[in-house]
Amino acid sequence: MVRILICYASFSGNTKETAEIIEKVLNVNGHTTILHRIGSGPAPDPSRFDAMLVGTFTWGKGKTPELVKDFVYEIGYKPPNVFVFGTGDTQFGGDTLFCHAAEKLAAFYHSSYEPLKIEQSPRGFQENSVIKWTEGVLNQCLIHLTK
């Protein structure tokens, strides 16, 4: 059983929905999760988990929200096994800036898995992308735990 901390920031609800799908997939497969909304209080200590997933929306033209930057500062270190998911909208900056905040966070944390990028809401056909990404993250976690 893998213990995973899922932290997310969401204004429109899209990143929250994505986090909830991820949590459901992990729980159905018997893993322990804690879901934490960034900005709702102190974050749980990532060292108590096997992995941390961070979800963000992209603000403005490719910017990481201040709320998420504050969260990174609050954690104070780069935990191992961080995976990033994000929601965005290609109408603001096109493909170049689409989910750019998620890309920047994945690079910052040296994530071993590509960030998940969702166009607006994860509902409908994009839900399968969330499920596949979550299964891939879980495989990465299991690889890291067996080393």
N, C-alpha and C positions, 0 to 999 in steps of 0.2 A: 504494500500500500504506500502510495506517494502522498506527501503532505504539501499542498500548494496554496500559496497566498495569492489571491487575485485582487489587485488594486486597480481602480479605474477612476477617471474623471469624466463627467458627462454633464452637458448643459441641455442638449436637446433630447436626451434619452437613448440615442443610438448606441453609444459606447456602453451604457448600462445594459441594454438588451444583449449586446455582444458578450459582455461579461457573464450575464446570466445563462446564456447558451453554453458558454465554456464551462461554467460551474456545473450545469446539469450533466454535460457529457462526462466530466470527471467523476461526479458523484455516482452516476449510473454504473460506471466502471469500478466502483468501490474505493475511490480515493478520497482523502480528506481535504476539504477546501475551507478557506475563510475568505469571504467576499468583503472587501473594504472600499467604501467610496472615499476617494481622496478629498480631503477638506472637511470630512465629517468628524474629525477627531484624530488623536494620535494613531499612527499606523502600527499594526502589530509588528513585532520584531522579526524581520525576515530570516534571521539565523535559526528560528524555530521551525523552518520549513525546508523542504528539499528543493523547492523552486519558487520563484516569484514571477507572476505575470503582471505586466503593467499595461493598462489601456488608457489611451488618450485620444482626444479629437485634435484636429489641426486648426489652429486659430489664425485668422487673417490670411496672410499670404505665406503659408508654410511655417508659421510660428508655433512653438510649443507653448501651451498655456502657462501663465505664471503659477497657477495652482499646482501644476505638475512639476514645475521647476522647484517650487517650495517643498513638495513631497520628496523629491530626489535629495534636496539639501537636508531635510529632516532625517532621512534614512542615514545619511552621513558616510556611507561607504558603498562600494559596488559589490553586492552579494553575488555569489556564483549562481549560475542557472537562472538568468533573467530572460524572459521571453516577452515580446511586445506585440500588442495589437492596437489597431487604430481605426477610427472612422473619419471620413472626410467627404469632400464634395468636389468633383473635378471642375465644376463651374467656377470655382475660386482658385485660379492659378493653373488650371489644366493638369495634364499628367505629371509635369515636372514637380509641382508642389503638392500633389495628391498624397495625403497622409504623411506629409514630410515630417511632422512631429514624431510619428512612430518610427520612421527611418532614423531620425537623429537619436532617439532614445535607444534603439537597438544597437546603433554604433557606439554610443556612450557606454552601454553595459557589455559590449563585446558579445552580444547574443549569438549563440551557435545555430540559431534558426531564423529564417527570414521573418520579418514582421508580417502579421496579418493586416491586410488593408481592405476595409469595407466601405463601399460607396453608400453613404447615408445610412439607411437601416439594414440590419442583417436579415430582416424578414424575407421570405420567398426563396428564390434560388440561391441567394448568398448564404443562407443558413448551412448549406452543404459545405461551403468553403470554411465556415467557422468550425464545423465538426471535423473536417479533414485536418485543418491546421492544429486543432486541439489534440487530435490523435498523434500527429507528428511531434508536437511538443512533448507529449507523454512519452513517446519513444525516446526522444532526446534525454528526458529526465532519467529514464531507466538505464540508458547507456552510461550517463554520468554516475549514477548510483552504483553501477557494477564495476567501475574502475577502481 
